[in-house]
Amino acid sequence: MVGTLQVVSRWLANHASAFIIAIAAFTFFLPEAFEWVRGNTQTFILGLIMLTMGLTLTTTDFQILARRPLDIFIGACAQFVIMPLVAYTLVHLFRLEPALALGILLVGCCPGGVSSNIMSFLCKGDVAYSVGMTCASTLLAPVMTPLLMQLTAGEIIEIDAVGMFLNILIVTIIPVGVGCLLNYRYASKPVFPTLQSLMPGLSVTCLACIVGGVISTVHDDLIAGGWLLFGWTFLVVLCHNSLGYLLGWFTGRMAGFNTPKKRTLSIEVGMQNAGLATVLAGTFFAAQPLSVLPCAISCAWHSISGTILAGFYLRQENKKVQ
C-alpha cells in the first residue's frame, strides 16, 4: 500500500501542471465538485501544503541563511521589489478592473513558491540557495506581503494589514515551524523518510483542491465574461511571470552570480506562492470574487512555465557539456 502511494506521489510531482489543469477543467464543467473548498477549509488546505514544506526542511537548510547572508539578501530584495513593481505596472498598463488588479497585485506581493526548489534541482541550479531563498521569503511574508499590498493596492481597497499579517502567520509560519520541529525530532525514525516521500504528492493534491475551489467560486463570472475575461487575465499573468524570470536572471547577472545561481534566482523571483495569494484573496477580498481568478491561473501557469524554463536551462547546460 505504501509503495503504491509513493508511486502516486512521484507521478503527481512529475505531472503537477497537467494534474492541476485537469482539475481546473473538470471543475469548470462540474463546479459543485469543489464547492466544499471554501473559507476555513481552504485555509486548512494551504496550511497542510506549508506543513509538507516544513517536513522536508532540516536545520542545515536554515544554516544556509546564516552562511550566505548577502546572497539571501539580494534574493529577498529581488523577490519583494521586482514582482510587486511589475504587478503594479501591469495593472495600470492593462487598465485592469479593481478585482483582477487586486489578484495580480496579491500574487506579486506573496513570497516565492515551494515548487521553485524542485525546478532549481531539475535545471541543475543552486538548490541550497533556492531552499534558503524560499525559507527567507516565507519568513518575511507576514510583514512584507501586507506592507506591499498596502503600498500597491491601498488606492483600490482598504487593506486589513494586521489581519493579513495574522492570517499569513497562521497558514505559513506556524505549519512550517511544526513541520520543521517534527523533522528535527523524528528524522532518525525509520518511518519518517517514507512519510517525506509522500509529501510531494500531498502538496500537489492540496494545491489542485485550492484551484478547484477557486474555479468553483468564479465559475458564474467566467461564464458571464467568456473567453475574453480569461484570456485577458491570462495574458497579464503570463507577462508578470515571464518578466519575473527575466528580471531575476538579470539581477543575478548584475550581482555577479555564477550560472547555477542565476538560474535559481530567476526561478525564485518568477514563481510565486499563488496558493497563498488565492487563500488571502478569498479571505480579505470576498466582496471582489474575481480577485481570486488571477491567483488560480497563476497556480497552474507558474508550474507549467517553471517546468518549461527548467527544461530550457537544462538544455543550455547539456550543450556546454557536449
QUINOR-V512471 format. One record per backbone hydrogen bond with DSSP energy under -1.0 kcal/mol. CO is the residue of the C=O (numbers start at 1). NH is the residue of the N-H. E is the energy in kcal/mol with one decimal. If there is no record, write none. Layout:
co	nh	e
CO	NH	E
CO	NH	E
This chain:
co	nh	e
1	5	-2.1
2	6	-2.3
3	7	-2.0
4	8	-2.4
5	9	-2.5
6	10	-2.3
7	11	-2.3
8	12	-2.6
9	13	-2.2
10	14	-2.2
11	15	-1.6
15	19	-2.3
16	20	-2.5
17	21	-2.5
18	22	-2.3
19	23	-2.2
20	24	-2.3
21	25	-2.7
22	26	-2.5
23	27	-2.5
24	28	-1.8
25	29	-1.4
26	30	-1.6
30	33	-2.0
31	34	-1.3
34	37	-1.5
36	38	-1.7
38	41	-1.7
39	43	-2.0
40	44	-2.6
41	45	-2.1
42	46	-2.1
43	47	-2.3
44	48	-1.9
45	49	-1.8
46	50	-2.3
47	51	-2.0
48	52	-2.0
49	53	-1.5
50	54	-2.2
51	55	-2.2
53	56	-1.1
54	57	-1.0
58	62	-1.2
59	63	-1.5
63	67	-2.3
64	68	-2.3
68	72	-2.3
69	73	-2.5
70	74	-2.6
71	75	-2.3
72	76	-2.9
73	77	-2.5
74	78	-2.4
75	79	-2.5
76	80	-2.5
78	82	-2.0
81	85	-1.8
82	86	-2.9
83	87	-2.3
84	88	-2.5
85	89	-2.2
86	90	-2.6
87	91	-2.4
88	92	-1.4
89	93	-2.5
90	94	-2.9
91	96	-1.9
97	101	-2.5
98	102	-2.4
99	103	-1.6
100	104	-2.2
101	105	-2.6
102	106	-2.3
103	107	-2.2
104	108	-2.2
105	109	-1.6
111	273	-2.7
113	116	-1.1
114	117	-1.6
115	119	-1.9
116	120	-2.3
117	121	-1.7
118	122	-2.3
119	123	-1.8
120	125	-3.4
121	124	-1.3
125	127	-1.2
126	130	-2.1
127	131	-2.7
128	132	-2.3
129	133	-2.6
130	134	-2.4
131	135	-2.5
132	136	-2.4
133	137	-2.9
134	138	-2.1
135	139	-2.4
136	140	-2.0
137	141	-1.1
140	143	-1.3
140	144	-2.9
141	145	-2.1
143	147	-1.7
144	148	-3.0
145	149	-2.3
146	150	-2.1
147	151	-1.8
148	152	-2.6
149	153	-2.7
153	156	-1.7
153	157	-2.1
159	161	-1.7
160	164	-2.6
161	165	-2.4
162	166	-2.4
163	167	-2.4
164	168	-2.7
165	169	-2.1
166	170	-2.3
167	171	-2.6
168	172	-1.8
169	174	-2.3
172	176	-2.4
173	177	-2.7
174	178	-2.6
175	179	-2.6
176	180	-2.5
177	181	-2.3
178	182	-2.5
179	183	-2.2
180	184	-2.6
181	185	-2.5
182	186	-2.7
183	187	-1.4
186	189	-1.7
189	192	-1.3
191	195	-2.0
192	196	-2.6
193	197	-1.8
195	198	-1.0
196	199	-1.1
198	202	-1.9
199	203	-2.8
200	204	-2.3
201	205	-2.3
202	206	-2.4
203	207	-2.3
204	208	-2.3
205	209	-2.0
206	210	-2.0
207	211	-2.3
208	212	-2.6
209	213	-2.5
210	214	-2.0
211	215	-2.6
212	216	-2.1
213	217	-1.8
214	218	-2.4
218	222	-2.7
219	223	-2.3
220	224	-2.2
221	225	-2.9
222	226	-2.6
226	230	-1.5
227	231	-3.3
228	232	-2.5
229	233	-2.0
230	234	-2.8
231	235	-2.1
232	236	-1.5
233	237	-2.3
234	238	-3.0
235	239	-2.3
236	240	-2.7
237	241	-2.7
238	242	-2.5
239	243	-2.5
240	244	-1.6
241	245	-1.9
242	246	-2.4
243	247	-3.0
244	248	-2.0
245	249	-2.0
246	250	-2.1
247	251	-2.0
248	252	-1.9
249	253	-2.0
250	254	-2.5
251	255	-1.8
252	257	-2.7
253	256	-1.1
258	262	-2.2
259	263	-2.4
260	126	-1.2
260	264	-2.0
261	265	-2.5
262	266	-2.3
263	267	-2.3
264	268	-3.0
265	269	-2.4
266	270	-2.1
267	271	-2.3
271	113	-1.9
272	274	-2.1
273	277	-1.7
274	278	-2.3
275	279	-1.9
276	280	-2.5
277	281	-2.5
278	282	-2.2
279	283	-1.7
280	284	-3.1
281	285	-1.8
285	288	-2.1
288	291	-2.4
289	292	-1.4
290	293	-1.3
292	296	-2.5
293	297	-2.5
294	298	-2.2
295	299	-2.0
296	300	-1.5
297	301	-3.1
298	302	-2.6
300	304	-1.7
301	305	-3.4
302	306	-2.2
303	307	-1.7
304	308	-2.3
305	309	-2.9
306	310	-2.5
307	311	-2.1
308	312	-2.1
309	313	-2.7
310	314	-2.2
311	315	-2.1
312	316	-2.0
313	317	-2.1
314	318	-2.5
315	319	-1.9
316	320	-1.4
317	321	-1.6
318	322	-1.8
